[in-house]
Amino acid sequence: MRIGIRLAISGLVLTSIMVSAIGVHILWWRTAEANSHALADTINGQIVSTVEKELTTITTEARAAHTAIRTLFVQHVLETREADKREFVFLSQLQSQPNISWVAFGWPDGAFFAAHKLGDLGLEMMEIAPVDGAIKRRIDQYGVVVGDIQFEKRRFENTDYVVTDQEWYRSGMQTDEPRWFNVLLHPVGSRPSIAYAGPVDVYQKRQGVLAIIIEYTRFAQFLSHLSVGKSGAAFILGRDGTTIAAPDPDADEVNMQRSDQPLLPIAQGAMKQAGSSYESDKKIASQVRLVAAGNAYAVSLTPLAFPGWTLATVIPEAEFLGPIERTIRQLLIGLAILIVAAGIVSAWLARRVIATPLIMVVDEVKHVARFDLEKVRRHASRLIEIENLSNAIADMAGGLAAFRKYIPADLVKTLVSEGIEPSPGGSIQNLTVLFADIAGFTGLSERLGDQIIPLLSSYLDTMSREVSSHGGTIDKFIGDAVMAFWGAPTANADHAIDACRAALACQRALRASELTDDSGRSLRVRIGINSGDMLVGNIGSEFRLNYTVIGDAVNVASRLEGANKEYGTEIIIGEETRRLAGDNIQVRELDRLMVYGRAGGISIYELLDMAERGAMPPAWVALYEAGLAAYRTRNFAAAGSLFQQVLEARPSDQPARIVLGRCSQYLKSPPGEDWEATNAMKAK
């Protein structure tokens, strides 16, 4: 005999009420107090974890930016006095790191240069130097537009700011390693900040001090996004209770944070009340109960990783105690009315008829949650509803098993196992992205019509298999184009190497598959690979998401795929991929290319093979790269001779033919003094 679930639940509820009544009646006040403390501790723990994570992220960004720029100077890639390149590097760091407010450099002669963020909609570049006996400040102001910046105006003004008087500069000149400083004074006035500053030595000669500066308003803006209960707030305080940051969504490099926060005096009062019992340097948290204006507050003081900083979370006790007290009183009244009788039968009924079947059904739901659809089974039950639920879950699993051909099932499994929530959001990570498509696909699809489908299916199967087997995440198919990336959602330190290995494996697999076009010729696939910082995560809306990557490095990879058509190559990789892969790959440097829609050129390379395969690069590679070096030094005659030798060894080499043509042209009509050996793409 089967019964309805409502009858079973009724018996379980009556038994639970009876058992709970005794304990609740005796311990409800103690429970309320314990719950309030537990709630406060839970909220505080979440806030502390979030703030420490953000603080770590921000300080890591600053160290990374300092290291990147310092390396460019130390390795002599960039001269400290080389204004144009220095501006570009400083500005790039400022744009790529959302929490950095300043990138500044001071010289021993008192000259000063900095890139300064003006909130999220503006930037300025400034240079301070003595002019005709006075200290002048030049300011170039830019407006931020989507994906770019626009110059707005330039102005000059007098200033009394002297970088050599600043503590971060003086200490930086006296030490060998960078460290953190508290900074108050800037060329724009008083702006409380922290700075990660250290010296820059080139050829064992000290050039000056580089500083990455974060204004306190960035922390205030972050705190404004934290939810501390319904009406609480979190503050960052200094060693003596001074305000480092208070929640303010409008605070930025233009607008100072507001100091009229109603709960700020409570946080400062709690720190004063704690007195010597709390010391931020001991890394021991402290709980303080403070009463002000008739209201009680629970204040948690937690030392942060940054020396002398304390996170103070303030929560009104009425926020969580009031509802608990009212609920318990109502429960006691209800218990007095409802408790009539209960017995062993109800416990047996709940366990035998409800609990055990539900546990089995829950296990099946877990299989669905992990996307292990083949493990889902049906379970019979005396309860109609539970049996129907089990059947519904099995039917759902069957439907999903059919539907997952339309979605990247392996990606879904990985996202679930990594605990990535299905909601919009992402983070900046250093990844490698690959684009591939079939040469001449548009004409081929027009000629074959619907007969293109089996050919395209075999091609995509081959590409997908090789990308997945080499640790790649397939992002999407766009017609014949394949987009994939490495390094997310599962972290992979060798993402550039694996992407290169996958690209070569794809080409080998396609050749082995003997896929041909309508003329019987083997399919030619062009591949572009690039590495760099890009936004990865769930991009889209609450209704539809795509786990994907976006950013400048992604766009460059797409352009590199298209560049194969011009150079007659199969696989082109960017300079960052080349750097990360290092000696693990064999390449030849093709050219310096300014991709369509992007300022500045990058070195591009043709991927030839993996170094571990043992083969040495062909002799023509050295000839080509020697010719490229001569070409860049304007020795066009020598370069032309070397490229001619490449063509003799490899008559079909289109890159050599292209650069040889340029050399011939420049021998007839030499370029101007401002010539750069950079090829600009005219189209995507």
N, C-alpha and C positions, 0 to 999 in steps of 0.2 A: 504494500500500500504506500502510495506517495502522498505527501502533504504539501501545502503551499508554504512558501518561504515566510510569509507574514506570520503564520502561526508559530513557526519555529523561532523567529526573531522575538515574538512576544514572550515566549517562555524564557528565552535568554535574557531579555531586558528585565523581566520581573525578578529573576534570580540575581542579576547584577545589582539591581536597586537595593535588595535586601542586604547583600554582602557589603555594599559600599556605604550603606547608611550608618553602620556602627563606627567605621573608621572615620568617615567625614564628620560625624557628630562630635567626635572627641578631638580630632586633629585639624579642624578647618582653619582656626586662626594660625596655627603653626604652618599649615600648608600654604596659606595665603602669603605669609612672610617669606617662606622658602621659595615659593613661586616668583615672588617679586624680585628676590635676589637673583634667582636663576635667570629670570628674564633680563634683568639688568646686565648680568654677566654674559649672557648669550649675545645681547645686542652689542655690548662693549667689545666682546671678542671678535665679532664680525667686523665692527668698525676698525678696531686695531689692525686686524689682518688686512683689511682693504687699504688703510692708510699706509701701513708699512710696505705693502706691495707697491703702491703708487710712489712712495718716497724712494723705494729701491729702484723702480723703473726710471724715475726722473734723474736720480743721481747717476744711474748707469748710463742713461742717454748723454748726460753731461761728460762723463769720463770717456765714453766712446767718441763723442764729437771732438774732445780735446786730443785724444790719441790719434784720430784720423787726420786732423789738421796738422798736429805736431809732426806726424810721420811724413806728410807731404813736404814740410819744411826741412826736416832732418835728412830725408832721402834726396833732397835737392830737386824734387819734382817741381817745387814752387819756391820762388824767392820771396822773402818777407817784404821786400820793397817792390815786388812785381804787382802793381796796383790792380790791373784788370783781372788777372787770374785769382789774386787774393780776394777781390770782391766776389767773384763767382763762387769760390770755395766757401767763404763765410756765409754768403747768402743761401747757398745750397744747404748747409748745415742748419741754418735758421729755419728754412722752409721744411726740411725733412724731420726735424725734431720739434714737435708741437709745444713742448714745455720749456724750451730754451728761450730766454728773453734777449740775451746779448751774446755775441761772439766778438771779443775785443783783443787787441794786441797793442802793447806799449813798447817803444824803442828806448834805448838808453839816452838818446838826445832829447827826450820829452815828447816826441811825436807819438800820436795815438790814432788808431783806426779801429772802427767797430761797425758791426751790423746789428741793428736794434729793431726788435719787433714792436709794432704799434697796434697791440691787440691782434685780432684775427683778420683785420681788413687792411693793414698797412705795414710798411717796412721803411726803414731809413738806413742809409749808409752815411757814416760821418767820419771826418778826418780832422784832427786837431794838430796844428803845427804853428810855430812862430812865423809871422809875416811882418816885415818892416818894424820889428821891435814889439809887436803886439801878438797875442795868442789868438789865432783865428780858428773858427770851427766851420767847416764846410758840411752842409747837410743835403743829401740827395734823397728825396722822399718818393716812395713808390706806393701804388695801390695794388691790392691783391685781387686778381680776377681768377676765374676757374682755370686751374692748371698753369697759371702764368702770373707775371707781375707787369705793371705798366708804370713807366716813369711819369711823375707828376710835376715836380718842381725842384729847383736847387736854390739854396740860399746860403749866405755867409753871415756870420755874426761873431762878435767878440765873446770870449769865454775866459773864466779864471780857473778852469779845470786843468790840473797838472797831473798827469798820470804818475810821474815819479814820486809824487807825494802820497800815493795810495798804498795802503798796507799790503794789498795783494801783489802789487808790483814790487815793492821793496823786498818783501819776503821772498817772492818768486825769484828775484835776481840773486838772492843769497843761498838758495837751496838747489838741489839737483833733481828733486821729484816734485810733481804737482800735489797740492793739497787744498782743502776747503777753507774758505775765509768768509767772514761776515762782512758785507759791503753795504754802506749807507749812501755814499755820495757817488753820483754819476754825472756825466756832462749835462744831462737834462734836469738835474736837481737831486733832491733827496728821494731815493727809492729803495727801501729796505730789501736786501737780496742776500743770496749766498753765491759764492763764486768758486769754481774749481780752476785754480790757476797754477801755472808752473812755467819754468824757463824753456826756451827753445835754443838749442845749441847746434850750429852748423859748422862742420869741420872744426870742432872743439872751440868754437868761438861763440860766445853768448850773444844772440841777436836781440833778445828782448823777452817779454813775458806774454804768454797766451792765456786768456781767461774765458771760461764758459760760465755765464751768469744767469741765474734763475731768480726772478723777482718773487717776493712773497705773495704777490697777487695771484700767481699761478696756483699756489696751494689753497688760497682762499676760494678760487673758482672751483677747484676740485672738491673742497669740503662742502660747497653748496649743493653738490649732487648726491651727497650721502643722506640716507634716510635713517635718522636716529629716533626710532619710535615714531609717534605721531607728532610730538611737539618738542622733542629734544634737539640738541645740537652738539657738534663736535668742534673743538678748538685746538690749535697748536700753540703752546705757550713756551716762552723762553725760560731760562734757569731762574730768573727772579720774578716770574709771573707775567712778564711783558708779552704782548700779543705778537705772535709770529703770523698766524692766519686765523681768520674768522670767516664763516660761510658768507660768500658774496658772489652770486652768479655774474655780476657786472664788472667784477674786478679784473683788470688786465694791465698791460704796460702803459695804458693811457689813464685809466681810472684807478685811483687808490681804493683799497678795500675800506668798507664802512666800519666805523668803530662803535656804532650805536646798537650793537647786538644786545637784546634784553637779557640773554643768558650768559653773556661774557663776564659780567661782574660775579656771577655765581661760580663760574669756573675759576676765576682769579681768587675769589674768597675761599674756595675749597683748598686751593694750593697754599694759601696763607695759613689756613686752619691746620693743614697737615704738618706744617712747620718742618722741623728737623727729622720727623719720622719718615718723611718722603724725600728721597734724593734721586734725581734722574740718572745720576752716574752709576747707581747701584743696580739699575735695571730691574727693580722690584716694583710692581704695581701697587697702588694703594686705593682703598675705597673710603669715601668721605660722605657722610650724610649732613647736609646743610639745610637750615631752615631760614627762609628770608621772606618777609612780608606775609607771614602766616602759611606759606607753602613749603613743603619739604621736597628736597631734591636729592637724588642719588648721583654722586659724581665719582667717576672712575679716572684716576690719574695713572697713565701708563707711559714709561720712558720709551722714547723712539730711538731708532738706530743712530740718528744724527745727534751728535754730542750736545747735551744740555736741553734738548727739545722734549716736550711732554705733550702727549695727546690727552685732552680732558674731554670726556663725554658727560653731558649733563642731561638727565632725564627726570621730569617731575614724577614723584612717587605716585601721585593720584592717577597718572596715566595708566598704570597697570594694577595698582592695589584696589582702586575704586571699583572697576568692573568685577574683579575677583571676589571682593566682599559681597557685592550685590548678588552675584551668581550663586555663591555658597549659601547665602541666606535663603534665596528662592529654592535652592535645591533641598535644604533642610525641611522647608515647609512641604515641598512636594513629596519628600521621602516619608514624612509623618503620615501623609494621606495615602500614599501608594503601597507602603509595605503591608502586606496582608499575610502572605504565606509563600513559602517556596520550599523546594526539596531537592533530593538527589536526582529525581527524574529530569528536571529542567537542565541540570548540568550534563547528564548523560545525553539528553536530546540535542543540546547545543553542540556537544563534542562529536557525537556519532553522525548526526544528520547534517550539520552545517559545517563545522570546523574542518573535518577531514576532507569532504569533497571540495570545499573552497580552497584548501591548501593545494590540492592537485590542480585545480583550475588556475590558481595563482602561478604555479610553476609553468603552466602552458603560456600564460600571459608574459612571463619573464622570457620564455623562448622567443615570443613575438617581439618583445622589447629589444632583445639582442639580435633580432633579424635572423634567428636560427629557425626558419620556418619549417624545415624538413623534420624537426624534432617534435612538432606539435601533435598531440594525440587527443582523441575524444574520450570522455569519462562518463559512465552512467552514474545516475544518482537517484535517490528516492524523492528528492526535491525537483519538481518540474522546472523551476526557474534555473536551478544550478545546472541541470542537464542541458537545458536550452542554451544557457550561457556557454557551456563547454562546446556545444555544437557550433554556436555562433563564432567562437574563437577559432575553431578548426576551419570553418568556412572562410573566415577573414584571412587566416594564414594561407589557405589555398588561393584566395584572390590576390593576396600580396605576392605569392610565389609567381603567379602569372604576370603581375604588373611590374615586378622588379626587372624585367627585361627592358623596361623603358627608363629605368633610373640606375645610377651606379651603385649596385648593391654593396660591393666591397667598401665603397666610400661611406655608405650609410652605417655599415657595421663598425668601421673605424671611428666615425664621429660618435657613435653611441658608446663604444668602449673607452674613448678619450673623455667622455663626459661633456661634450660640446653641446650646449643648449640650442634647440632649433629656433633661434630668435635672431633678428638682425644684430650684427656686431662683428668686430674683427680686431686685428692687431697688426702692427708693422713688424714684419719678419724678413730675414734675409733668405730668399728662396731662389730657385732656378725654374724658369718657365720655357716650354718648348711649343713651337707652332710648326705644323707640317701640312702641306697640301700637294695635290697632284698637278704636275705641270700640264698646261693645256686642257684643264678639266672642262672649262666652259664650252669649248668647241666639241670636245668628246661627248659631253652630255647632250648637246644639240644633235649630233650625228646618231647617237645610240637611242635617244628617247628613253622609254621605260626599260630598255634593255641595259641601262646603266646600273640598275638596282643590284643585280647579283654581283657585278664587278665591284661596285662601291662597297657592298656588304663584305666581300672577301678581303678587300683592302683594309676596311676599318677593323675587321676581326684580327688581321695580322698586326696592325698597329697597336690595337688595344692589348693584345696578348703580350707583345714585347714591352710596352710601357709598364704594364702591371707587373710583369715578372722582374722588372728592374726597379721596383719600388716607387713608381710614379703614380700620381693621382690624375686620372682623366677628368678634365674640367668639362669639356663639351665637344660635340661634333657640330661643325657649321658647314653643311654640305659635304665637300670632300676634305675640309680643313679639320685637323685634330689639334686641340689645345690641352696640354698636360703640364703639371708642375711637380716639383720635388721639394721635400722639406716640411710639408704640412699635409694632413693634420698630425701625422707622426713625425717628430723631430728627426732630422737626418743631417749630421755634420758633413757628409760627403754628397750633398745634393747635386752639386755641379758635376762631380765625377760620374754619378749614376745617370744623370741626364745625358751626358755625352755617350756613355756606354749604351744607353737605350737607343739613342739616335742611330748609332752604328749598327746595332742589332736590328733595328727596323729596316734599314737599307739592305742588310744581308737577308733578312727574312722575306722581303719583297722580291729580291732577286731569285731566291730559292722557290718562291711560290709560282714563278713564271706567269704572273698576271700580265696581260697584254692589252693594248687598246684595239680599236677596230681595224688598225692597219697591221696588227701582229707585232708591234713594237712593245718592248717591256715598258711598264709604267715607270715614269720618273717622278720621284717625290722630292720636293724641296723642304728643307728643315732649317728653322732659325732657333737659336738657343741664347738666352741671356739670363744673367743673375743680378741680384740687387735687392734693395729694400723695397717691399711692396706690401700693400694691404691685403691680408688674407682673412677670410671669414665668411659668415653668412651675409651675403649681399642681396638685398631685395626688400620686400615688404613683409608685414605680418601674415599675409595671405599666401605668398610664394617666395621661396628663398632659393638661392643658388650658392653653394659653397665654392667660392672662386677667388681669384687674385686680380687686383687692379693696381695700376700705378705706371709710372714712367718706364720702369724696367720691363713691364709686360708689353707696353707699346713698342719698345725697342726690339723685343724678341720678334714681334709680328713683322716689323719693318725688315729685320735681318732675314726672315724667311723670304720676303719679296725680293731682297737684294740678290738672292741666288740667281734670279732670272737675268740680272744685268751681268753678273760675273761668271755665269755658266757653271756654277758649283752646285753641290748637293746639300752640304751642311755648313752653315756659317754660325759662329759663336761670337758673343760679345767679349769685351776686354775683361769684364769682371768674372765671367765664367772661365776665361783663360787663366786669370790669376788664381781663382779658387781651385781649379783642377790641377794647376802646376805641372809637375813632371809626369803626371799620370796619363797625359794625352800627347799625341803627336799632331802638330798643326803647322800651318804656314800663315804668316801674317799677310793678309790680302791687301789691305789699304787702310786709310783713315777715312771714315765715312761720316757725313752729317746726314742723319736719317731725316726723312720728311716730317715736318711739323715739330722739330726739336732743335733747339739752339746748341751749338757746340758739337765737335766731332768726337768720335770714338774709334779706337782701333778695332778692326774686325779680323777674324781668323777663319780659315777653312779647316774644319776638323777632318783629319786624315785617318787616324787610327788610335787605339788605346796603346799606351806605352808598354803595358805588361804583356801585350801580344808578341813582343820580341823583335818585330821588324824595325829596321832603321829607316829614318825618313829618306826618300829618294834624293839623289844628288841635285835634281833640278830645284828642290825646295831651297837649298842654300843659295843657288844662283838667283832665284827669284827674290829672296830676302835681301841679298847683297844689292841687286838692282834697285829694290825699293829704298834701301838706305841711300844709295847714290842719287836717286830721284829726289828724295827729300832734302838733300843738300844742294840741289839745283845742278848737279853734275849730270845733265841729261844725256850727253854723248856716251858716258860710261854706263849709265843706266840702260840706255837703248841697246848697247852691245850685250849686256848681261841678259836682258829680256829676250833678245834674239837667240841667245844660246839656249834659253829655256824652251823657246818654240822649236828649236832644232831637235831638242831631246823629247819634246812633248808637243807636237804640232797643233793639237786640239786645245791647248791651254788658253782659255779665253781671258783670264785675268792678265796674263803676260801680254797678250795682244792689246788689251785695253790700255795698260800703262805705257806700252811701247808707242801706241798712237799719241798719247799725251806728250811723251818725250819728243817725238817728231814734230809735233805742233809747237812745243816750247823752244825747240832749236831754231825754228823759223821765226817765231814771235815770242821772245822771252817774256815771262810774267813780270809783274811789277814787284817793287820791294816788299809790299805787304802780302805777297803770295804765301799761302799755306797749302801744304800738300794734303788737302782734304777734298774728297769727292762728295758733292751734295746730291742727295736723291731728289729727283724732280717729282716723284709721285710715290704713293704708298706701295 
